[in-house]
Amino acid sequence: MIFHGAGLSIAPEICFSEIAVACENPEEVKEAYAQVLYDSVIKQCNVLKSAIHGKRGLEASSRTVSLSQQWN
């Protein structure tokens, strides 16, 4: 199977200030923010893997990660 072109992967907004207010110190803020970003990327990668390797295409989109191809 050959893939080419580009698509979009859209995930929910990540609000730094909401994460920071729940933490007690700058180090905790840094760790929490990094974890939230990492988790978001992993969710997006899993949806993309399902779309490509699971041959689900745009149907692999989830409630929080939406795939689209604007030219279709």
Backbone hydrogen bonds, N-H to C=O, Kabsch-Sander energy under -0.5 kcal/mol:
donor,donor_aa,acceptor,acceptor_aa,energy
8,L,68,S,-2.0
10,I,66,S,-1.8
15,C,13,E,-0.6
16,F,14,I,-0.7
19,I,15,C,-1.5
20,A,16,F,-2.9
21,V,17,S,-2.1
22,A,18,E,-0.6
22,A,19,I,-0.7
23,C,20,A,-1.6
29,V,25,N,-2.0
30,K,26,P,-2.4
31,E,27,E,-2.3
32,A,28,E,-2.6
33,Y,29,V,-2.8
34,A,30,K,-2.3
35,Q,31,E,-2.1
36,V,32,A,-2.3
37,L,33,Y,-2.4
38,Y,34,A,-2.6
39,D,35,Q,-2.8
40,S,36,V,-2.0
41,V,37,L,-2.3
42,I,38,Y,-2.6
43,K,39,D,-2.3
44,Q,40,S,-2.2
45,C,41,V,-2.9
46,N,42,I,-2.6
47,V,43,K,-1.9
48,L,44,Q,-2.5
49,K,45,C,-2.8
50,S,46,N,-2.1
51,A,47,V,-2.3
52,I,48,L,-2.5
53,H,49,K,-1.8
54,G,49,K,-1.4
55,K,52,I,-0.7
56,R,50,S,-1.4
57,G,51,A,-2.1
59,E,56,R,-1.6
60,A,57,G,-2.0
61,S,58,L,-1.7
62,S,65,V,-3.1
66,S,10,I,-2.1
67,L,65,V,-0.5
68,S,8,L,-1.3
72,N,69,Q,-1.9
